[in-house]
Amino acid sequence: MVPNFAPITYQDYNPNSSSGTYGIFGGNAVVQNPALQQGSITATPAVATTAFDIFYGWTTSFQLAATLGAELGDSFAEKVDQRVCKAFLSFKATPGNVFYTQTPADGFPRVLQLGAMELLPDGLPPTTAGWTTGFSSNSVLELIRLVKQQFKIARMPGNPVIVLDSNGDALTVSASVQSGSSLTRLLGELTGGAVSQSGGSNLSALGNELLSTGKIESVYGCMVMFTTFLTAAQRIVLGQQSASNVLVGAYIGDSAVFTVLKEGLQVKTGEVPGGLQMWLTGVGYFGSGVGDLRRGGAINIVQV
């Protein structure tokens, strides 16, 4: 029998806490400081909170190794994804690029920080007050075009990867326009509304790729990926006085974001009546941060 157990999850380690629920998430900040810094890169550690038991007599060692390997691999990948998405908050929060104050010797301005994109409600007219040309968009495909434009304005090599949400709920201006997550909005745009409107069944090749794999390898040369780990925030959009609910995605090129991973998880075996049991213990450190503000930027996805 192949063992069936809950997914491995992680809780942040707090060095200033006296104790956690299980007594392992707190520590002494004087002697146990988990901050790992390299320039502007800060790695925030997390610890495994789900210790699971496996009755060794129920399975073979090969099945056990395969199951544990899949669980550990998936959980590590998810935690790195979560840390990378949290790092998106470090990009510039508002539209508009920041240039070096000193004009370079060749006379052409050079970007210091790329501005944030605004993914606004579908159907919102470009004449709306506060609309920032080159950064504000009311469709996902337009957003991708603007990302490509700004990336080239920054004279960055290659094409950026665009990370959007698959679980959000976009703000709408009327009941007749696209709503839901950025994933469903893009599907609707690629398929002529076949996904979100009744009576349609025309799936484009890109729409079919998105449905099959959850991402698109190339839209205007950019890879578009979707995640459930984007951070919710309150940010100013359209230059308004009050902040709006957004999910913070990003467009990132090579060397824009760095990650740190250090793990110390171990599988241990012990005797119990009737056989052996195995459990997972240890601490995993995962961190991520923005390394270069010229090579990527935030995407503020307006939510309900």
Backbone torsions as a table, in degrees:
resi	resn	phi	psi	omega
1	MET	NA	132.4	176.8
2	VAL	-82.3	127.6	-177.0
3	PRO	-65.8	147.2	179.1
4	ASN	-123.5	117.6	-177.4
5	PHE	-141.4	164.9	-177.4
6	ALA	-66.5	150.8	177.5
7	PRO	-60.5	150.0	176.3
8	ILE	-76.4	128.3	177.8
9	THR	-122.6	172.0	-173.7
10	TYR	-135.5	147.2	175.9
11	GLN	-124.3	141.8	-178.9
12	ASP	-63.4	141.2	177.6
13	TYR	-87.7	129.7	-179.5
14	ASN	-114.6	107.7	-177.0
15	PRO	-67.9	-18.5	-177.6
16	ASN	-94.2	-0.8	-178.6
17	SER	-88.9	143.4	-179.8
18	SER	-73.5	-35.2	-179.1
19	SER	-168.0	151.8	174.5
20	GLY	-104.0	-174.8	-178.7
21	THR	-55.9	-40.6	-178.3
22	TYR	-102.3	6.2	177.7
23	GLY	78.1	11.2	-175.8
24	ILE	-123.5	1.8	-175.4
25	PHE	-103.7	5.6	178.6
26	GLY	-118.2	164.1	-179.0
27	GLY	-166.9	-172.9	179.4
28	ASN	-102.5	113.3	-175.5
29	ALA	-65.2	-21.2	-179.5
30	VAL	-70.3	-41.4	-175.7
31	VAL	-109.2	-5.9	-173.4
32	GLN	-137.8	71.4	-178.7
33	ASN	-99.1	114.1	-173.9
34	PRO	-86.9	2.3	-177.8
35	ALA	-73.5	122.0	177.4
36	LEU	-112.1	115.5	-174.4
37	GLN	-117.0	139.9	172.1
38	GLN	-144.0	98.1	-173.4
39	GLY	67.9	-122.6	-179.6
40	SER	-95.2	8.3	-175.7
41	ILE	-94.5	120.2	178.1
42	THR	-117.9	127.0	179.8
43	ALA	-101.6	115.8	177.8
44	THR	-93.3	122.1	-175.4
45	PRO	-77.8	158.5	174.1
46	ALA	-139.7	151.7	-178.0
47	VAL	-120.8	149.4	178.3
48	ALA	-69.8	126.9	-177.6
49	THR	-105.5	-14.3	-178.7
50	THR	-104.9	101.4	173.7
51	ALA	-94.8	124.4	-174.9
52	PHE	-118.5	147.3	179.0
53	ASP	-103.5	141.0	176.0
54	ILE	-128.5	123.0	177.2
55	PHE	-74.5	112.9	-169.8
56	TYR	-64.4	-26.8	-178.5
57	GLY	-72.3	-9.4	-176.8
58	TRP	-87.6	-8.9	-172.1
59	THR	-149.8	164.0	175.3
60	THR	-85.4	162.6	179.7
61	SER	-63.9	-32.4	179.9
62	PHE	-67.8	-43.2	178.7
63	GLN	-65.5	-40.4	179.7
64	LEU	-63.0	-45.6	-179.7
65	ALA	-62.7	-41.8	-179.8
66	ALA	-65.2	-41.7	-178.8
67	THR	-68.2	-46.9	178.3
68	LEU	-62.7	-40.3	179.5
69	GLY	-60.3	-43.4	179.1
70	ALA	-65.7	-43.1	-179.5
71	GLU	-63.3	-46.6	-179.3
72	LEU	-65.4	-44.2	-179.8
73	GLY	-61.0	-46.4	-179.8
74	ASP	-65.5	-41.4	-177.2
75	SER	-69.0	-38.5	176.7
76	PHE	-63.1	-45.6	-179.1
77	ALA	-61.4	-41.6	179.7
78	GLU	-64.7	-41.7	-178.5
79	LYS	-66.9	-38.3	176.0
80	VAL	-63.7	-43.0	177.2
81	ASP	-57.7	-43.7	-179.2
82	GLN	-63.3	-41.5	-179.7
83	ARG	-68.5	-39.5	178.0
84	VAL	-62.0	-45.1	-179.6
85	CYS	-63.8	-36.1	177.8
86	LYS	-67.1	-30.7	179.5
87	ALA	-66.9	-20.8	180.0
88	PHE	-59.3	-23.8	179.8
89	LEU	-65.3	-17.6	-178.0
90	SER	-81.9	-13.4	175.7
91	PHE	-71.6	162.2	178.4
92	LYS	-55.5	133.9	-170.7
93	ALA	-88.8	-11.9	-174.8
94	THR	-122.8	157.2	179.6
95	PRO	-64.4	162.6	178.1
96	GLY	96.5	128.4	178.7
97	ASN	-78.6	149.4	173.2
98	VAL	-104.2	127.8	-179.2
99	PHE	-106.2	157.4	173.7
100	TYR	-60.3	138.8	-178.0
101	THR	-66.7	-35.4	178.4
102	GLN	-87.4	124.8	176.8
103	THR	-69.2	129.1	-179.8
104	PRO	-58.3	164.0	-176.9
105	ALA	-60.5	-28.1	-178.8
106	ASP	-80.9	-4.4	175.2
107	GLY	88.0	-2.5	-178.7
108	PHE	-104.1	125.6	-179.0
109	PRO	-58.1	147.4	-178.4
110	ARG	-120.5	133.9	-177.8
111	VAL	-72.7	132.9	174.9
112	LEU	-97.0	-42.1	177.2
113	GLN	-139.1	133.6	174.3
114	LEU	-79.1	141.9	-178.5
115	GLY	-79.9	165.4	179.6
116	ALA	-81.6	140.0	172.5
117	MET	-84.1	151.8	176.1
118	GLU	-118.2	113.6	174.3
119	LEU	-95.5	102.3	-171.0
120	LEU	-96.7	172.7	-179.0
121	PRO	-58.6	140.8	175.5
122	ASP	-61.4	133.2	179.7
123	GLY	93.9	-9.7	177.6
124	LEU	-70.5	124.0	-174.8
125	PRO	-70.6	145.9	178.1
126	PRO	-64.2	-11.2	178.3
127	THR	-83.3	1.1	-179.7
128	THR	-60.4	139.0	179.4
129	ALA	-59.2	135.4	178.4
130	GLY	90.9	-2.9	178.9
131	TRP	-62.4	127.9	-179.3
132	THR	-105.1	109.5	-179.8
133	THR	-59.4	131.2	-179.5
134	GLY	92.7	-10.6	-178.0
135	PHE	-132.4	-27.4	-179.1
136	SER	-96.6	138.4	179.7
137	SER	-148.8	152.2	178.6
138	ASN	-112.5	13.0	175.1
139	SER	-145.8	155.1	-177.9
140	VAL	-69.5	-39.5	179.9
141	LEU	-65.0	-39.0	175.8
142	GLU	-64.7	-39.3	177.0
143	LEU	-57.1	-45.0	-178.6
144	ILE	-63.4	-40.4	177.8
145	ARG	-62.5	-41.9	-179.1
146	LEU	-69.0	-37.1	175.7
147	VAL	-59.0	-46.6	-179.9
148	LYS	-61.4	-40.6	179.5
149	GLN	-62.2	-49.8	-177.5
150	GLN	-66.5	-34.5	178.4
151	PHE	-63.3	-37.6	178.5
152	LYS	-77.3	-31.0	173.9
153	ILE	-61.4	-36.4	177.1
154	ALA	-76.2	-2.8	178.9
155	ARG	57.4	42.0	177.2
156	MET	-89.4	141.8	179.3
157	PRO	-75.2	154.7	175.2
158	GLY	73.6	-160.9	-179.0
159	ASN	-125.9	144.5	-178.8
160	PRO	-78.9	157.2	168.4
161	VAL	-93.9	133.4	-177.8
162	ILE	-108.4	126.7	-178.0
163	VAL	-115.0	117.8	-178.8
164	LEU	-123.4	179.2	-175.2
165	ASP	-93.3	149.7	173.7
166	SER	-114.5	3.3	-176.6
167	ASN	-135.0	12.3	-178.2
168	GLY	-81.8	-179.2	177.0
169	ASP	-139.0	94.7	-173.6
170	ALA	-66.9	142.8	174.4
171	LEU	-67.5	141.3	-179.9
172	THR	-121.3	160.1	178.1
173	VAL	-101.1	-16.1	175.7
174	SER	-159.6	166.8	-177.3
175	ALA	-73.6	-10.0	-174.0
176	SER	-95.9	2.1	-176.2
177	VAL	-111.1	171.1	-177.0
178	GLN	-64.2	137.8	175.4
179	SER	-135.8	-167.4	179.6
180	GLY	84.0	-154.9	-176.7
181	SER	-79.0	168.7	175.1
182	SER	-63.7	-30.4	177.3
183	LEU	-62.4	-49.3	-179.5
184	THR	-70.2	-32.3	177.2
185	ARG	-63.9	-45.0	179.9
186	LEU	-66.2	-39.8	176.5
187	LEU	-58.5	-43.7	178.7
188	GLY	-62.5	-39.7	179.9
189	GLU	-68.6	-38.1	-177.9
190	LEU	-75.5	-25.9	-174.1
191	THR	-110.6	13.8	179.8
192	GLY	67.0	28.8	179.7
193	GLY	84.8	7.6	-176.0
194	ALA	-62.2	-27.5	-177.0
195	VAL	-82.5	-36.0	-171.9
196	SER	-103.8	-12.6	-177.2
197	GLN	-117.3	147.6	-178.3
198	SER	-72.7	148.4	174.6
199	GLY	88.9	-4.8	-178.2
200	GLY	-101.4	146.2	178.3
201	SER	-148.0	14.9	-175.6
202	ASN	-88.6	96.4	178.6
203	LEU	-91.1	121.1	176.0
204	SER	-74.4	167.2	179.1
205	ALA	-61.3	-41.9	179.1
206	LEU	-67.7	-39.7	177.5
207	GLY	-62.9	-38.4	178.5
208	ASN	-67.1	-38.6	177.0
209	GLU	-63.4	-41.4	-179.7
210	LEU	-65.5	-40.8	178.5
211	LEU	-67.0	-36.2	-174.7
212	SER	-77.5	-39.3	-171.4
213	THR	-114.5	-14.1	-177.2
214	GLY	81.2	4.9	176.7
215	LYS	-153.9	170.1	175.5
216	ILE	-125.6	125.8	-176.8
217	GLU	-64.8	-35.4	-176.1
218	SER	-152.4	113.5	167.3
219	VAL	-124.0	112.4	-172.5
220	TYR	55.7	31.6	178.8
221	GLY	87.1	-6.0	-177.2
222	CYS	-102.2	138.2	170.7
223	MET	-79.6	133.2	179.1
224	VAL	-115.8	122.2	-177.7
225	MET	-121.6	157.6	-177.2
226	PHE	-130.5	145.3	-176.9
227	THR	-146.8	162.0	174.2
228	THR	-100.9	7.1	-171.6
229	PHE	-103.1	8.4	179.6
230	LEU	-64.8	145.7	-177.4
231	THR	-85.4	133.8	174.2
232	ALA	-80.8	140.9	-178.3
233	ALA	-150.3	168.9	172.8
234	GLN	-108.3	116.9	-177.5
235	ARG	-138.5	154.4	177.2
236	ILE	-78.0	125.0	174.0
237	VAL	-124.9	151.3	-178.2
238	LEU	56.2	25.5	177.1
239	GLY	64.7	18.7	-177.4
240	GLN	-72.3	161.7	-178.6
241	GLN	-73.9	-36.7	-178.2
242	SER	-101.0	151.4	-178.2
243	ALA	-79.7	152.9	178.7
244	SER	-114.5	159.6	174.7
245	ASN	-74.2	127.6	178.4
246	VAL	-138.1	156.9	162.4
247	LEU	-103.2	137.2	-174.3
248	VAL	-99.3	101.5	171.6
249	GLY	-92.0	-163.3	-178.5
250	ALA	-163.7	160.1	166.2
251	TYR	-121.5	124.7	-170.6
252	ILE	-133.1	136.7	174.8
253	GLY	-102.7	-173.5	178.6
254	ASP	-60.0	136.4	176.3
255	SER	68.7	13.7	177.3
256	ALA	-76.3	-39.0	-177.1
257	VAL	-127.8	136.4	177.0
258	PHE	-116.3	152.5	177.7
259	THR	-127.7	152.8	175.9
260	VAL	-127.1	133.6	178.8
261	LEU	-137.6	127.6	175.6
262	LYS	-142.3	121.9	-174.2
263	GLU	-123.0	153.0	176.6
264	GLY	-141.6	41.1	-178.6
265	LEU	-83.3	141.4	-177.4
266	GLN	-136.6	146.5	172.7
267	VAL	-98.3	125.5	-178.1
268	LYS	-119.2	152.3	-177.9
269	THR	-121.5	140.4	177.6
270	GLY	-145.9	158.7	-179.4
271	GLU	-86.1	139.8	173.3
272	VAL	-136.3	161.6	178.6
273	PRO	-55.2	122.3	177.4
274	GLY	98.2	-4.6	179.5
275	GLY	157.8	-153.3	-179.3
276	LEU	-110.5	153.7	171.9
277	GLN	-128.2	150.2	-179.9
278	MET	-125.0	144.8	177.8
279	TRP	-144.5	161.8	-177.7
280	LEU	-103.3	135.8	177.7
281	THR	-144.7	164.4	177.7
282	GLY	125.7	-174.7	-176.8
283	VAL	-130.0	136.6	174.7
284	GLY	-117.1	128.4	178.6
285	TYR	-102.5	124.9	-179.9
286	PHE	-133.6	133.8	178.8
287	GLY	-151.0	159.5	179.5
288	SER	-154.7	151.7	178.1
289	GLY	-160.9	162.7	179.8
290	VAL	-78.5	127.9	180.0
291	GLY	-97.9	-27.1	-176.3
292	ASP	-150.8	114.2	-177.0
293	LEU	-75.2	-7.5	176.4
294	ARG	-84.0	-19.9	-170.5
295	ARG	-100.0	7.5	179.3
296	GLY	-170.4	170.1	-179.9
297	GLY	-156.4	166.0	-179.3
298	ALA	-83.6	159.1	171.7
299	ILE	-126.7	113.7	179.3
300	ASN	-89.8	108.0	-175.7
301	ILE	-97.9	107.0	-173.3
302	VAL	-68.4	131.0	-177.3
303	GLN	-115.6	168.5	177.5
304	VAL	-62.5	NA	NA
